[in-house]
């Protein structure tokens, strides 16, 4: 049995490690043309600059930082998305508290030209209201950006759907929220008094399969939306388990072409819950009535008492309908590292591999935050507390 602090690996092999990724504490990672772009969590549970870094990973055994961007004052800049291979969108979200105050804070997203991967060049900015967008998505096939952001007439973050056929000049297709997010409704008024874990707001990213959109709403549950007409979307089904479960619903992603969703509830800050904030599998055969049919969490006896967050965060946002990974979910679980979960039987998820990086000297705990992949099937595991980026190969 591995001691806490030493590397723990089953069916994963470490190829390379770059502790400088996102100045040590990273959030979202995207890989494009042999380069990894990593958003920084900055001062959000870590002590690093706000901004993002770029890394040459053409040799995964020798990754190296080749570029960095530090955000202007007042800006949180931790989410990055590649657009059509040559551009990168990076969110510009207002920092909380006094740090984010002032008219100088510009919210929305930056647009960088990454046609020269090691030399990103700022080429545009898209302005958005309120605090700006949080974890957004880009659907390159449909040429859409899907962003959680506040909007006039709505309570808290809702879905902004942007047409990015001209990625330098995005155009609004629609702004849509859950019916009870309409300002003036009794539900919206009540929600404003809710505890942070129960606040109804889009977390993201929304994802589209065929003519259905799936969304996670933090303390507001999970929705199935008819998006046949993106300018006139309709709510089909919804479920919310918060309360009694602690909220923080982070990701809702369709499982290949099957009638199931993989859903995570994010473990928050230093609070821990023995029986909340894990991975769910939802049955959506009846889209009007999504129902949880199973859950997954790692060994609580082993990890729960370790420092840092214990609980789910995100999955590899790639759940294909065929190929060697069609039955696998790669799940980041903070102090329990990365877990590989077999969902070939969605009613009985089972762990088939894990990777917990070795604890760097002086770091309190591993906090595996996000996971990305490249065209070679390599996995890029990002730590938010100082360990940077680990490049892995799944061998199961």
C-alpha positions in Angstrom: 0.0 0.0 0.0 1.3 3.4 -0.9 1.9 5.9 1.9 0.2 9.2 1.7 2.5 11.6 -0.1 4.1 9.0 -2.5 2.9 8.4 -6.0 -0.1 6.0 -6.3 -0.6 4.5 -9.8 -2.7 1.7 -11.2 -3.0 1.4 -15.0 -1.4 4.8 -15.5 2.2 5.6 -16.4 3.8 9.0 -15.8 5.5 10.4 -18.9 6.5 13.9 -17.9 5.9 16.6 -15.3 6.0 20.4 -15.5 5.6 22.0 -12.1 5.5 25.5 -13.8 2.2 25.0 -15.5 -0.2 27.8 -14.6 2.5 29.0 -12.2 2.0 25.8 -10.2 -1.8 26.1 -9.6 -3.9 25.2 -12.6 -7.5 25.0 -13.7 -8.5 24.1 -17.2 -6.0 22.7 -19.8 -6.3 22.6 -23.6 -3.8 20.9 -25.9 -3.3 22.0 -29.5 -0.5 21.5 -32.0 1.9 20.0 -29.5 1.3 22.8 -26.9 -0.6 22.8 -23.7 -2.4 26.0 -22.5 -3.2 26.0 -18.8 -5.3 28.6 -16.9 -4.2 29.6 -13.5 -6.5 29.5 -10.4 -4.5 32.5 -9.2 -5.5 33.5 -5.7 -8.4 31.1 -5.6 -7.2 28.7 -3.0 -3.6 29.2 -4.2 -0.9 31.9 -4.3 -0.1 32.3 -8.0 -0.5 35.1 -10.6 -3.7 35.3 -12.4 -3.3 34.4 -16.1 -2.3 31.4 -18.1 0.8 29.6 -19.4 1.8 27.8 -22.6 4.0 24.7 -22.7 5.8 22.8 -25.5 4.7 19.1 -25.0 5.9 17.8 -28.3 8.2 15.6 -26.2 5.9 14.6 -23.4 8.9 13.4 -21.3 10.4 16.9 -21.4 7.6 19.5 -21.2 8.7 23.1 -20.9 7.1 26.4 -20.4 7.5 28.6 -23.5 5.2 31.6 -22.7 3.1 33.2 -20.1 0.4 35.9 -19.7 -0.4 37.7 -16.5 -3.9 39.1 -16.2 -4.6 42.8 -15.5 -5.5 43.8 -12.0 -8.9 42.6 -10.8 -9.2 39.8 -13.4 -9.5 36.0 -12.8 -8.3 34.3 -16.0 -8.4 30.5 -15.5 -10.5 29.0 -18.4 -9.0 28.4 -21.8 -10.6 27.0 -25.0 -9.1 26.4 -28.4 -11.1 27.7 -31.3 -10.7 26.0 -34.7 -7.0 25.3 -34.1 -5.6 28.8 -34.5 -7.3 30.9 -31.8 -7.6 30.6 -28.0 -10.5 32.1 -25.9 -9.6 32.9 -22.3 -12.1 34.1 -19.8 -11.8 37.5 -18.1 -13.8 37.1 -14.9 -14.0 39.7 -12.1 -12.2 38.8 -8.9 -14.2 38.7 -5.8 -14.1 41.3 -3.0 -12.1 44.4 -3.2 -9.7 43.0 -5.7 -12.3 43.0 -8.4 -13.7 46.4 -7.8 -13.3 49.3 -10.1 -14.2 50.5 -13.6 -10.8 49.3 -15.0 -12.0 45.7 -14.7 -13.1 44.5 -18.2 -15.2 41.3 -18.2 -15.7 38.9 -21.1 -13.1 36.9 -22.9 -9.8 37.5 -24.5 -9.0 36.2 -28.0 -5.5 35.1 -28.7 -4.0 34.0 -32.0 -2.1 30.7 -31.4 -1.2 30.0 -35.1 2.4 30.2 -33.8 1.7 27.9 -30.7 4.6 29.2 -28.6 3.9 32.8 -29.3 0.2 33.6 -28.5 -0.8 37.1 -29.6 -3.7 39.0 -28.3 -6.0 39.9 -31.2 -9.4 40.7 -29.7 -11.7 40.9 -26.7 -15.5 40.2 -26.3 -17.2 42.2 -23.6 -19.8 40.6 -21.3 -21.7 42.0 -18.4 -21.6 41.4 -14.6 -18.7 39.4 -13.4 -18.0 37.9 -16.8 -18.1 34.2 -17.8 -17.0 31.2 -15.7 -16.3 27.7 -17.1 -17.4 28.0 -20.7 -17.3 25.6 -23.7 -16.5 25.8 -27.4 -18.2 23.5 -29.9 -15.9 23.7 -32.9 -18.0 21.4 -35.0 -21.1 23.6 -34.6 -19.1 26.8 -34.4 -20.6 27.8 -31.1 -19.4 29.2 -27.8 -21.5 28.4 -24.7 -20.8 30.5 -21.7 -22.2 30.9 -18.2 -22.7 34.6 -17.5 -25.1 37.0 -15.9 -27.6 38.9 -18.1 -30.3 41.6 -17.8 -33.6 40.1 -16.7 -32.1 36.9 -15.2 -31.0 35.9 -11.8 -27.4 34.8 -11.7 -25.5 33.1 -14.5 -27.4 31.8 -17.5 -26.5 30.3 -21.0 -25.1 32.6 -23.5 -24.9 30.9 -26.9 -22.6 32.7 -29.4 -22.2 32.1 -33.1 -18.4 32.0 -33.7 -18.3 31.3 -37.4 -16.2 34.5 -37.4 -14.4 33.7 -34.2 -13.0 37.3 -34.0 -16.6 38.7 -34.0 -18.9 36.4 -32.0 -22.6 37.1 -32.3 -25.3 36.4 -29.8 -27.7 33.6 -30.8 -29.6 33.5 -27.5 -29.5 34.1 -23.8 -31.5 31.5 -21.9 -32.0 30.4 -18.3 -34.2 28.1 -16.3 -37.7 29.5 -16.1 -37.4 30.2 -12.3 -34.3 32.3 -13.0 -36.5 35.0 -14.5 -36.1 38.1 -12.4 -39.3 39.1 -10.6 -40.3 35.5 -10.0 -40.8 34.2 -6.4 -38.3 31.5 -7.0 -35.6 33.9 -8.1 -36.1 36.0 -5.0 -35.9 33.0 -2.7 -32.8 31.7 -4.5 -31.0 35.0 -3.7 -31.2 34.1 0.0 -29.8 30.6 -0.5 -26.6 29.2 0.9 -23.7 29.2 -1.7 -24.0 25.5 -2.3 -27.7 25.9 -3.2 -27.5 28.9 -5.5 -29.0 28.3 -8.9 -26.5 29.4 -11.6 -25.1 27.8 -14.7 -21.7 26.4 -14.0 -20.8 24.9 -17.3 -19.9 24.2 -19.8 -23.2 23.3 -21.5 -22.8 20.5 -24.1 -24.9 19.7 -27.1 -25.6 16.2 -28.5 -27.8 16.1 -31.5 -30.6 18.6 -30.7 -30.3 18.3 -26.9 -28.3 20.5 -24.6 -27.2 19.3 -21.1 -26.3 21.7 -18.3 -25.2 21.7 -14.7 -26.6 24.5 -12.5 -24.6 24.4 -9.3 -27.2 24.3 -6.6 -29.9 24.2 -9.3 -29.5 20.7 -10.5 -29.2 19.3 -14.1 -31.3 20.2 -17.1 -32.2 18.6 -20.5 -33.0 21.2 -23.1 -34.5 21.0 -26.5 -32.1 23.1 -28.6 -33.4 22.3 -32.0 -33.8 26.1 -32.4 -31.0 27.7 -30.5 -32.8 31.0 -30.5 -35.9 29.4 -28.9 -34.8 26.7 -26.5 -37.2 24.7 -24.4 -36.7 23.0 -21.0 -37.6 19.3 -21.3 -36.4 17.8 -18.1 -34.8 18.8 -14.8 -33.7 17.3 -11.6 -32.2 18.8 -8.4 -30.9 16.9 -5.5 -29.7 19.9 -3.5 -31.0 19.7 -0.8 -30.7 17.1 0.7 -27.3 16.6 -1.0 -24.8 19.4 -0.9 -24.9 21.3 -4.2 -22.0 22.3 -6.5 -23.2 20.5 -9.6 -20.3 21.1 -11.9 -20.5 19.0 -15.1 -23.3 17.1 -17.0 -22.0 15.2 -20.0 -23.7 12.7 -22.2 -22.2 9.2 -22.2 -21.4 8.6 -25.9 -24.6 7.9 -27.7 -26.2 6.2 -24.8 -29.2 7.5 -22.8 -27.1 8.4 -19.7 -25.4 11.5 -18.3 -22.2 11.6 -16.3 -22.6 14.3 -13.6 -20.2 15.6 -11.0 -20.8 17.7 -7.9 -17.7 19.8 -7.1 -16.2 19.5 -3.6 -15.9 23.0 -2.3 -13.1 24.8 -0.5 -12.0 23.0 2.7 -15.4 21.6 3.5 -15.8 17.9 3.3 -18.9 15.8 3.1 -18.8 12.0 3.6 -22.0 11.5 1.6 -22.1 14.3 -0.9 -20.2 15.8 -3.9 -19.3 12.7 -5.9 -20.0 11.4 -9.4 -23.5 10.5 -10.5 -24.9 8.5 -13.5 -28.3 9.8 -14.7 -30.7 7.8 -16.8 -32.3 10.0 -19.4 -34.3 7.5 -21.4 -37.3 9.6 -20.4 -35.9 13.1 -21.0 -38.6 14.7 -19.1 -37.7 12.7 -16.0 -33.9 12.3 -15.5 -33.2 9.9 -12.7 -30.0 9.0 -10.9 -29.2 5.3 -11.2 -25.7 5.0 -9.7 -22.9 6.9 -8.1 -19.1 6.6 -7.8 -16.5 7.7 -5.3 -13.0 6.5 -4.4 -12.2 4.8 -1.1 -13.3 7.3 1.6 -11.5 5.5 4.4 -8.2 6.1 2.5 -8.6 9.7 1.3 -11.3 11.5 3.4 -9.0 12.6 6.2 -6.2 13.7 4.0 -5.7 17.5 3.8 -7.4 19.4 1.0 -10.7 18.9 -0.7 -12.0 15.3 -0.9 -14.6 15.0 -3.6 -15.3 15.2 -7.3 -14.5 18.1 -9.7 -14.5 17.4 -13.4 -14.2 14.7 -16.0 -12.3 14.5 -19.2 -14.7 16.2 -21.5 -14.5 13.4 -24.1 -16.9 10.5 -23.7 -16.9 8.9 -27.2 -19.5 6.5 -28.6 -16.8 4.1 -29.8 -13.1 3.3 -29.6 -11.0 2.1 -26.6 -12.3 4.8 -24.2 -16.0 4.4 -25.0 -16.7 2.9 -21.5 -14.3 5.1 -19.5 -14.7 8.2 -17.4 -11.5 9.9 -16.3 -12.5 11.8 -13.2 -10.5 14.3 -11.1 -11.1 13.9 -7.4 -8.9 16.5 -5.7 -6.9 14.8 -3.0 -7.8 11.4 -4.5 -6.1 12.3 -7.7 -7.3 11.0 -11.0 -9.7 8.0 -11.2 -10.5 5.9 -14.2 -14.1 4.6 -14.0 -15.6 1.8 -16.2 -19.2 2.6 -17.0 -19.9 -0.2 -19.5 -22.7 -1.0 -17.0 -24.0 2.4 -16.1 -25.8 0.9 -13.1 -22.5 -0.4 -11.6 -19.5 2.0 -12.2 -16.3 0.4 -11.1 -12.8 1.8 -10.7 -10.2 0.4 -13.1 -7.3 2.7 -12.5 -6.0 5.7 -10.6 -3.1 8.1 -10.4 -2.3 10.3 -7.5 0.9 12.3 -8.0 3.7 12.3 -5.5 3.3 15.2 -3.1 5.9 17.9 -3.7 8.0 19.1 -0.8 6.2 21.8 1.1 2.8 21.1 -0.5 0.0 20.2 1.9 -2.0 17.9 -0.4 -2.5 16.9 -4.0 -5.5 18.7 -5.5 -6.1 17.2 -8.9 -8.3 19.8 -10.6 -8.7 19.2 -14.3 -7.8 16.8 -17.1 -7.2 17.2 -20.8 -6.0 15.0 -23.7 -4.3 15.2 -27.1 -4.6 13.4 -30.4 -2.1 10.7 -29.1 -4.3 9.8 -26.2 -2.0 11.3 -23.6 -3.6 12.7 -20.5 -2.7 16.0 -18.9 -3.5 16.2 -15.2 -3.6 19.6 -13.6 -3.1 20.3 -9.9 -4.4 23.5 -8.3 -2.2 23.6 -5.2 1.3 23.8 -6.6 2.1 20.5 -8.4 1.5 21.8 -11.9 1.0 19.4 -14.8 1.5 15.6 -15.0 1.5 14.0 -18.5 0.2 10.4 -18.3 -0.5 7.4 -20.4 -3.5 5.2 -19.5 -2.3 1.5 -19.7 -5.5 -0.3 -18.7 
